[in-house]
């Protein structure tokens, strides 16, 4: 089991630690609901240093990224980031990722922790362009400082104006007494904030300074369990649950990051799927009676026929009701469609809703 550079701090804070994607990670500190509310209403900090980072550089770096990702990275300018996915050869998704344009001819790819080796091998197998690829995952740490108070709480730690960093933009600047830190207006919570990339040797200093600066704002450390409830309230996909090697980006509602103005892995087949129309779709649903939907619970129709599967589900701390994501046939995908979630042999009524579940 790998540790992050901050594992000893989490243990010292009394975090409940669990194995996650090969890492020893904090799942919660004071409790999921309290941590969830901290991020929705104030500011909280996640250690997500288990995420993977690849640096691609050289005159053909963009060509390789265009070939392996579904989104159009040619629109990126230095200082901008883009959500994308890596399609596989048979209609599914290798991983979802964020592409950062660091310099002309240099890009940072941030991938899911559980897929670092898989993604590295996949992109390498497509690199017949002589692009210089470096896997820097083991050298870098990542903090997600999230919540509506994040900007105000962190402004004292940097000389740049945090308010000037627009959503999915970033700056490389001083932060918490460290030079050349990536400060990115990205996150997985839907409550605003920043993601901070720095070297492992610098991250403890940054963590300590972040908590000093945030003390007056009630800043708290947040575990992976609340990260999951926060992202689910926004309807954000989690790789391995809502998207995987067998789910098409079009079925998953990721048509907006699938651009057919270029050729990419399996683009012809995906284009045909778009023209023909998908037969199933990832939808959000809310239970209309008490109950908690869970991953892999069956979705059934009014007659009890199994029509799909829950890919993510929880009791929403913000809405105080059961919510989830799942794939259903297109006939059941429209908002207000009536479906049922089979919970311990009981079919609990639910309705399909437009995402996100949580609206500020």
N, C-alpha and C positions, 0 to 999 in steps of 0.2 A: 504494500500500500504506500503510495507516494504522499508526502506532506507538502503543503504550500509553505512559503516563507513565513506565514503568519499562524501556522497550526498551533504553535506553543501559546500564542496569545489567546486563541479561541478556547483552548483547554483551560488556560488560567482564568478565563471569564466564566467557566462552568458550562460551556456550550455542550449540547448533546452531539457527539460526533458519530458520523456514519460513513461507511464506504460508498463512494459515488464516483463512477467513471475511473476507478483505479486510484482515487484520492481519498484521503481521510478528511472529510468536510463537515463543517458545522451545519446541522439540520435545523436546530433552533436553540435559542438562549432562554428567553422568558416565556415563550409560547407563541404559537403561530398567529393567533388572532391579534394579540397585542403588537407583535412585530409588523404584521400587515397594516394595522392602523397607524403605526409610527410612520411608515412610508407613504400612506395615502394622505396623511395630514401634516407631517413634519419632515423629518429627514432621517434616513437610515443608511447603513453601509454594509454591503455584501462583499465578502472575499470570493471572487470568482476567478482566482488565479489558475484554476484547473483548465480553463479554456486554452485552445491552441492558437499559435500565431506563426504564420509563414510569411517570409519576405520574398517577393518576386521582383527581380530587377533585370534591366537590360532593354535594348531596343525592341525586342519582341514580347516584352512582359504583357502589354495590353492584348496582343494577339492571342496569347495563351489563355488569359483570363476570359476573353471573348469566346474562345473555343469551349471552355469548360463550364462557364456560368450561363444562367438563363437570362439575366438582366443585361442591359446595354451599358457596359463600363466605359464606353467611349464618351459618355456624357459627363463623366467625372472630371472635376478640376482639382488641383492641389488644395487640400483642406476639406474635401468632401468625402462622405462615406455612402455606401449603397448596400441595401439588403438584397440578397440574391440566393440562388441555390445551385447545386451541382447536379444536373440531371445525369442519370445513368443511361445505359444503352437500351434498356427495355421499358421505358416509360415511368420509372420510379425516380427517387431522389437519393443521391449519395449522402448529401448533407445540406443544411442551410448555413449561411455564413454572411459576414459583413466584409465588404471590400473597401479599403481606405486607399485613396491616392495620396501617397506621402510626398513624392516629388515627380517630376517628369521621368518616366521610365522606372518608377519604383512604387510598388503596391504592397500593402499589408493585408493579408487575408486572416480573418479571425474565425475559427471553426469550433465546433462543439468538442468538449473534452473527450467524450466517449468515441469520437471519430478521428482523432488526430492521426493515428497511423493509417487508417483506412483512406482518409482524404489525401494524405501525403502521397500514398502509393497511387491513388487514382489520378491526381494531377500530374505526378511524375510520369505516369504511363502515357499521358497525352503530350508531354513536353518533348516534341521533336523539333523545337524551335531554338534550342540553345539558351533558354531563359535560365538565369542564375536563381536557384531556389535554395532558401535557407529556412530550416525549421528552428525557430528561436523560442519555441514553447517552454522549454525548461529553464530559460534565462529570464523570462518576464512574468510579472505579476499583474493582476487586474483587480481594481476596486470599482464597484458600482455604487456611487453616492447618489441615492435616489430620494425623491420627494419634493413637494412644492417649496420647501425651505432650503433646498440644497444650494441654489445659486447664492442666496443671501448669506448663508452660513459659510460658504467656501470662498467668497470674494476676497477676504483678507489674506488668503494663502497664495495669491498670484497677482502679477502686475498687469495681466490682460483683463479686459472687461468681459466677464463671463456672459453677461446679457447679450453680447454681440455674437456669441457662437450659436448659430441657428441649429434647429433640429437636423440631425444627420450631417453636421459639419464638425470640424475639430481644429484645434490649434496645437502646435508643439511649442511649449513654453515652460517657464518656471512654475513650480507648484510645490508648496510646503517645504521650501528651501532646497529643492532639487531641480536641476536644469534638464531641459529636453524631455519633459514629460508630455505624453499625448493626453490632452484633455478633450474628450469627445462627448458631444451632446446626443448621446445614444443611451439606450437602456431597455429593460425588458419588463417594466412595471406599469407604464402608462401614467406615471405621476411626475415626469420630468426629472432632471438631474443630469449627472455626468458620469462617464466611465473614464478611469484613470489608468493608463498603462505606464509602468515603470519597471526598472530592473529589480530583480529579487533582492539585491543588496541595498536598495533604496526604499523598499516598500514599508519596512517597519517604521522608519522615520516619518514617512508620509501618513501612515495609519495613525501614529501618535499625534501628529500635528492636526490631522483632520478631526480627531476627537476633541482636542483642545479648542479648536475653532468652532466646533459645533456644540460645545457644552451648553451654551446659553440658549440653544435651539432645541434642546432635548434629544440630541443625536444618540442613536443606539446601534449596536451591531445587529444584523439581520441574517437569519439562516436560510437555507435552501427551501425549506417547507413554505415559508412566506413568499419566497420568490415564485414558487409554483402557483400559489393562490392569486398573487398579483397578476402574473402573466395570463392566467386563465380568465380572470375577469375582463381582460382586454381582448381575449380571443386570439392571443398569439400562439402559434404552433410550437410544440415541443418535439424535437426530433426523437424518434423511437416510440413516441406515442401517437401524435397526430399526423406525422409525415414519416416515411421510411422508404426502403428500397422498392416497395410495391405500390406506393401512392404517387399519382401524377400531380405535378404542381397545379394543373388546371382543376383537378378534383378537389384539391386542398384549398381552393380559393386564392391561389398564388398566381393567377393569370396576370396580375399587375406587375409581377417581376419576371414575366416570361415574354421576351420581346422577339418578334419574328422578323425584325428588320436586319437580322444577321443570322449566320449559320452557327449553330452550337451543337453539342452532343445530343443526338436524337431529336433535333429540332423538326425534321420533316415529319416524323411520327406524331409529335406533339401538335404540330400545325394541323395535321389531319384530324386529330382528336378534337381540336378546337372547332374545326369546321363541321364535324359530324355531331358535336355536342357530347358532353360527358354523360354517363349513365348513372353515376352516383356523385354525391357531393358532401364535403365536410360542412356540417352545420352546427350552430350553437343552439342549445335548448335550455329551458328553465323548467324545473318541476313545478306543477301547479298544486301539488300536495306535499306534505312533509316527506323527506327522504334525502339520502345522499347518493348520487350516482358515482360509480367508481370505474376506473379503467377496466375494460374487458366485460363490463355488464352488457347484456343483450338489449338491443332496441327492438321493440315489437310493435305491430299494428293493433288496431282495436280488436281484431279476432285472435290475437296472440301469436301471429306468425312472425318469426324472427326476420327483421328487415335490415339490421345493421348492428354495430357494436360501438360502445362508448370508448373513445380514445383517451379522453381526459375528463375528470369530474371531481367536484368538491362541493362543500357547503361554503358558499360565498360569504366571507366575513363582512363585506361592504353591503351586500343586498339581503343577507340573512335568508337565503334560499338555495336549494340545490341547483347547480348549473353544470353544464358539460359540453363537450364537443364530441361528435361522432359522424361516421359516414352513413348516409341513408340513400335509397334510390331517389332519383330526381323528382319523382312524383310527391315525395314527402319533404322536399327541400325548401319550399316557399315559407316565408315567415307566417306564423300562426297555424302552420300544419300541426295536427294532433298526432303525437307519438306516445309510446309508453316505454318506461325503463323497467326492466325486470330486476327487482331487488329482493333477493331471498324468496323467490317464487311468487312474489306479489308484483303485479304490473301497475306501476305508479304513473299517472298521467303527466304529460309534459307537453310543452309547445315549442316549436321552432321559433327562434328570435333572431333579429338582426344584430350582428356584432358591432361594437363591443358590448358586453353585458353591463360594464361599469361606465357610466357617463358622468363626467365631472360636473 
